[in-house]
Amino acid sequence: MRHIAIIGTGYVGLVSGSGISDFGHKVICADIAGEKIKMLQAGKMPIYEPGLDELVDRNIKAERLSFSTDVGKTIRDSEVIFISVSTPQSENGEADISAVKAVAKIIGKNLNERKVICTKSTVPIGTGKIVSEIINENKSTETDFEYVSNPEFLREGSAVKDFLWPDRVVIGAESEWAFEIMKDVYRPLYINETPIVHTTVETAELIKYASNAFLSLKISYINEISALCEKVGADVHVVAKAMGSDGRISPKFLHPGPGFGGSCFPKDTSALVSMAQNKNVPMRTIQAAIETNAHQKKRMVKKLQALTGDFSGLTIGILGLAFKSKTDDVRESASLEMVGSLLKAGAQVKAYDPEANTSFAEFYPQITYCKTWEEAVKDTDAVAVMTEWNEFRTMDAKTLKNLMKSPIILDTRNILSRKELQKNGFSFDNVGRPMETK
Ligand code: UGA
């Protein structure tokens, strides 16, 4: 059993900390945000993430997981320190690592014995060197440490599963000593033969960006193909399925939609382009993926407009505000673009999301938030389905029609039955599939 510190209790820190404690280690999750730590100590989750509360609860009860606001003591009491604070996008597109640097300083000041210092946050390539320098500048003894990069590949909404059953674990460690400790941290996975990639720090840092950018590229690619499908009368789902049957392509992340969002893909693609530019390496494909994505979000607004005409004076129902289902996160969600455009054009908006009403209200407090989808669609001139929540998949077309003022619907996630909509006289559109069903 290892003594582990997790600094930063956001999505990554909380899931990783509780996951590592579930592997049998003693974990302290520390954060300077006192309110958040108080909540966690009281057994309340600061975020919505399926399965996280059970995981946290189980490990608190087993006395393997605890929470603290004393970052310095947590560091002194641990042999592996995970840095998992946020790295938001700065104005020039690069990741802002000021929180990582602040933690590095505290680590330096509290380095009382040889430790592994490991970054989990997504940080620009070269951050490892900066963190090591800061620790060296701030330590008062000759105590040694080893820097490790261990990027996370967690998806919001399935982060617990992704942590406990990952496709691979990447460990960028220069020394065998540090690698052996990290392997021990992930021991249950190692025994299960989960691929563990041992590499250098820089390679590990790049793997994270290269992976996220590639997935973004796949999504933008299928979104562009969906636009072509609409023009030539092809079905993007059949195209994607047949493409994905080729093992070299794989069917994953080929689902068309309103454009990718969230806290990772938009930020990481911009950061990769910006990092590469600084090294005089053009990232034309990723640049194109970013542009296509921005265009896809706008294309959804145009699609709705094509169905309704001028938005001015209309009441539009928005179903789904989160950037994808199973999360309350609305960062960079396609609904932000849609609602912003609707309000600008003079429409009234009624919105419903099973989890994200509150977080969306921070951006748009002026719209009407509803407690059910039925309430959100009632007396509307049109509805746009923006997030693929299961409860929208089972909406009954007849009920929808009876509730709405006029039967107009845009399905940006392709989750509704076109046959049913057609049968009930809806005027509708989706992404990359012919309107007529055979
Ligand atoms: C993403 C990666 O999938 C994780 O591996 C990574 O660890 C994480 O970023 C991160 O860097 O922290 P996440 O942003 O939580 O995870 O969500 P995804 O499931 O990847 O979805 C991202 C966006 O792409 C969503 O807006 C989603 O709706 C969209 N998407 C995804 C599509 O439009 N089509 C698809 O086929 C898949």
Boltz pocket constraint, residues with backbone or C-beta under 6 A from the ligand:
constraints:
  - pocket:
      binder: B
      contacts: [[A, 122], [A, 152], [A, 153], [A, 154], [A, 155], [A, 156], [A, 157], [A, 212], [A, 215], [A, 219], [A, 252], [A, 253], [A, 254], [A, 255], [A, 256], [A, 257], [A, 258], [A, 259], [A, 260], [A, 261], [A, 262], [A, 263], [A, 264], [A, 265], [A, 323], [A, 324]]
      max_distance: 6.0
